[in-house]
Amino acid sequence: MNDVASLAGVSRGSVSNYINGKKTKAETQAKIKEAIAALDYVPNAMARALKTSKSNFVVFIVPTVNSPFFSELSYHMQQELQRHAYKMILCNSNNTSEEEIEYIQMANAQKVAGLITMSYANVANLIDTSIPLVSIEKRVSQNVPLITSDNYMGGRLAGETLAKLGAKRLLFISKKPVKNISAVRERGFLDYCQENDIFADVFLARKKINFISDFKRFVKDNFVDQHFPYDGVFSDSDEYASDFYHILIQAGVQVPNQVQIIGFDGSRVYARQRITLSSIKQSTAHIAKYAVEKLLLQIESKNERTFLGETTVIPVSFEKGITTK
């Protein structure tokens, strides 16, 4: 910083003000900017955060980035944080509590501005709530705001859509154990079917890793005389619904003429991708928007907790693909 000040012919204080976004004269700004470029000067963000007690880094923890939904959500989260002059540190916990705890400890040690977590691990007692914190999908503490899609209504919407499209014998598929938001989606689906006297069955794969073989065996055991006994299938994720779709096709089942399929998420691998799977779509843009909004409220209110613990529920919608009529 001294070198920049010397080359620009200004005081060190002026350079400090410029770097920290404080008001400086236009002429001074131009000199400092030119000197920074000439010297390839990069401000030490961590040192600045320690001195000013203010960081512009936010940690975002996701269970995986290896899926369209989490990839899309990460993109919108980064864009939303950037819009408010914050930088995102993306952490992939691989759905393990050990890795998630390490990232939380890192966030504490580095005194980041905030933490947004899409936690599936039981880490509620390990989170330092002095750091502004927002959870997505799963509540980590009664003192932490929760952002979630309307998973129950999404399950009901899937059942309603299949029924309106003519399906009469419905099937919910997933992998054991069905818990957290998946259980909510399943309950919404089954509740709708029960309330409207629609036949609904459930099949859950038992194998943790090679669960596809369970799906294949179920289809093989039930595909008798070129007939599959269900004409509507709903799954709590696009991943499982897509797996089941390909298994049915390989077995000779016509989709959607004989069996219609609806998944849950509705995310694309890339923006122009044609939607194949009909799905209950979550709005990743709105999830990111409200998560950042709740985080900024905490940062700006200096940890006043009066508004914490509330839940923001984001509506879902049906997005038609080629797996429904």
N, C-alpha and C positions, 0 to 999 in steps of 0.2 A: 504493500500500500504506500510506503514511503517512496519507493521507486516511481510509482504512478504519479504521486503528488509532485515529485521533483521534475519529471518529464513534462507534466502538464502545466507546471508553473503555478500550482494552486496549493492550498493548505491540505494537510492530511485529513483535517476535519471535513473539508469539502468532498474529498474522495469517499470518506466514510458515509457522509450524508447521501451521496449519489448512489452508492452500492446498496444502502438500506432503504432507498426509495423516498428519501426526504427531499423537500423542495430545495432546488438549487437554481442559479441563474442559467439561462439557456446557453450563454457563451461558455460558462464553466462546465456545463454538461458536455458540450462538444469537445472541449479540450481533454476532459477526463476520458471520454469514450475513445478518442483518438489514441491517447496514451495507453489505455487498456489493450487496444487492438495491437499496438506496436510491441508491447511487452508480453503479449499472450497471457495476461494476468487472469487467473481464475480465483474468485473469492472462496475462502474456506467456509462452506456452509455450516459445518458442525461447530467450528470455532465461533462463528457469528451467532449461532443459536445459543451457545453457552454464555456468551457475553450479554446478549440481549434478552435471554430467557424466552426467546420466541423462535420456534421452528416452523418451516413451511413444508415439512414432510409428513405425509399420512401413510400409515401402514395398512394395506388391504390384504387380509388373509382369506384365501379360498382353499377348498379341499383338493381341487385339481384344476389345471388349465387345459386338460386333455379332453375337452368336450365343447361343443358349440355354445352351450348356454353360459358356461363360466368364462369362455373366451370373449363372448359378446358383452357380458356383464363387466368384465375387466376393462374392456375398451370404453364403455360408457362411463365407468367410474373414473378412469383417467381423464377423460374429456371434461367431466363435471368438476373434478378437483382443479384441473388446469384453469377452468373458467373463473375460479375463485383464487387463482395465484398460488395453489398448492401443488406439490409434486407427490406422485404416488410411488410407494415402494410395494411391489407386488410380491407376495409370499405364498408359495404353494405348500400346503401342509401335508399333502398326500393322505389326507383324511386320518391322520394319526395325532393323538394328543401330545406325544413327545415333541414332534416337530412344531406343533402349534404353540406349545409352551415356550420353546426356544425363541420363536418369533415375538411372543409377548414380552419375554424377558429382554430381548433386543430393543423392543419399542420403549420399554421402561428405561433401559440404560442410556439410550440415545436421546431421551426426552423429546420424542416426536410430538407433533402438534395434536395428533389424534390417531385412533385405531378403529378400523371398520373390519368386522370379522363375520365370515360366513361359516361359523363353527359347527362341526358335527361331533366334536369331542367334548368331554365333560371337564371344562377348565374354569368354571364359574368362580371357584375359590382362589384361583391363581391370577386373576386379572386385577391389576392395580387400577382401581376406579378413579384415581386422581388424574389419570389420562382420559380425556374425552373419548367416549367409546360408543359405537353403534353396532348392533347385531342385525344380521339378515337371516331370515327364515327360522332360526332357532334362538329362543331367549336364553341368554347366558346369565342374567341376573335380573331381579325385580327392579333394580335401579338403573337399568340400561334400556334405552329406547330400542324397539324392535320394528324392522321393516319386513313385511311379508306379503306375498301374493295371496289372493283369496283362494287358497287351495281347496277349501271345502266346496265353495261354489264352482270351482273348476271341475271337481269330480261330478257334481250334479249336472253341470253343463254338458259333460261328456255323455252321461246317461241320457239326458234329454235329447241331445243331438242324434245319437244312435237310434233312439226310439222314433223320433220324427222322420228319420230317413228309412224307416221300415224294419229295423232290426227288432227281433222278438225274444231271442235267447242270447243273453249277454254274458260276457266273461271278463273278469278282472284278472290280469296277470302281473306278477312282479317276482321279486326274489326275497326269500326270508333273510332276516326278520323285517317285516314292514313296520317302520316306526317313524316318529317325528312327522314331517310334512307329508310323507308318503302315506302314512296311516290316515291322515286327515283327508287326503285325496280319495283314498279307498272308501272311507266312511261316507263322504259326500255322494260318491257314485252309488254305493249300495243303499243308502237312505233314499235316494231318488227312485231307484228301482223298486224298493219295498213299498214306498208310498204310492206308487203308480201301478202296482201289481204286475211288474215286469220281471220275468225270470232272470236271475243273475247268479252266476257261479264264480268261484275264486280258484285260481291255481297259482301256487307259489313255488318257485324253484328252490330246492333245498341246498344244492351245492354252492359254495361260496365263490369258487373260481370258475369251474367248468359248468356253470349253471345253464349254458346253452344246450347241453346234452339233456337236461331235464325238460326244457321246452320241446326239443325234438321228440323225446320219448312220449310226452303228453300228446303231441299232435299225431304221432304214429299210432298210439293206442286208441285214439278217438276218431281217427279218419277211417271209417268203415264203409265199404261199398261206395267209394268215391264221395262220401258224405261226411262233413264236419258238423257236429251237433250245435255249434254256436254260429250265429250270423252277425254278431257285434262284439268287438274286443276293445277294452280300454286298459291302458297301462299308466302307472304313475310317472313314467319317464319316456321320452322319445327313444332313448337307447334300447330299452326292453321292447317297446312297441315295434321298432325297426327290426330287431332280431326276430321277433315273432312273425312279422310280415314276410321276411325272406324264407323262413322255415315253411310257412304256409304255401308260398309260391313254389318252393321246391317239392312240396308234397302233392302239388297239382290242384290246390285250392285257388279259385278265382277271386282275386281281390280287386275291386270291391263288390263284384256281382254276387258272390256267395257269402263272403265275410267282409265286413267293414271294420276298419281299425282306427283308433284315435290314441295318440300319445299325449305327453305333457311336457311343454317348454316352448316349442315352436321357434327355436333359434336356428340361424343359418350359419354355415361355415364361412361363407363370404356373402357380401351384400346382394349380389345379383343371382344368388342360387335359387333355382326353382324349387319350391316346396314340394316334396314327395309325400311326406307323411302328414295326414290330417292331425291337428294337434290343438290342445288347449294352450294358448300362447301367453307367456309371462312377458310383461313389459320391462325389459332390462334397463331401458332408458329412464323409466319412472322410478325403478328401484334405486338406481344410482342417484337420481335427483333428490329423492327424499332422504336417502342415507346421508348424503353430503349436507343437506339442509339441517338435519338433526345434529350432525357433528358440529357444524358452524355455530349453531345456537349454544352449544356447550362451550365452545372455544371463546365466543364473544361474551358469554355471561359469567366467565371466570368461575366455572364449576358450580354455579347455583343449580341445585338439584330439583327444583320445584316441578319441572316439566318432564323429568325422567320417568322411565318405566312405561310410557305410553306405547301403544301399538299403532302403526300405520299400515292399513290393509290396502293393497293395490289391486284393482279389478283385473280379471283375466278375460280373454276372448277366444272364440273358436276360429281357427284358421284352416281353411279347406285345402287338402292336397288331393292326391290321386287314390288314397286308400278309403275314401268315403264316396257315396254316390252324389 
